[in-house]
Amino acid sequence: MMWALGMVAFIVLMFGFVVFRGAPYVPTKKGELRDMFDRAHPLGERDMLVDIGSGDGVVLREAARRGARALGYELNPILVVVSRWLSRGDDRVQIKLADFWWVELPKETTVVYTFGESRDIAKMMRKVASESDRLHKPLVFISYGFAVPHRTPLKSYGAYYIYKVTPLQDKKA
């Protein structure tokens, strides 16, 4: 009985920690995601999508279904295990237990996806812009649910905001 209470406490602490450090876990609506990738920003074999706060990995698996490589960064070790298990057998999907703020994006990155929140979305855009500068190439930044203040999206589709971030872009995010 004590081990069960300990496990529940651990799970609550992990999810609580992530809420204070990043966005809470909210499952992605697969239908909306598929529509967005079909109509607003199709992915292909030349793409590498990085998901900030990849949760259970649904975005990663959907990107891989379209031929893209997909890398997720997730703070919650429970969600990393779940995501790795659900993505097992797909060599195009990789999930890392890591804090996005402290990583460098792989040079192959073409798309950065996030379900952030209003308090962090401008900071995420600045990080993506910094990575675009470092990589010397444009990146697509897709934000689900939150527009970046003072930036005009290239496209919007439902609750998705799609931005093109170019190297040495104005840093007013």
PyMOL commands that set and color helices and strands:
alter all, ss='L'
color gray80, all
select helices_A, chain A and resi 2-21+30-40+58-65+77-86+100-102+121-135
alter helices_A, ss='H'
color red, helices_A
select strands_A, chain A and resi 48-52+69-74+93-97+111-114+139-144+155-157+160-165
alter strands_A, ss='S'
color yellow, strands_A
deselect
rebuild
show_as cartoon
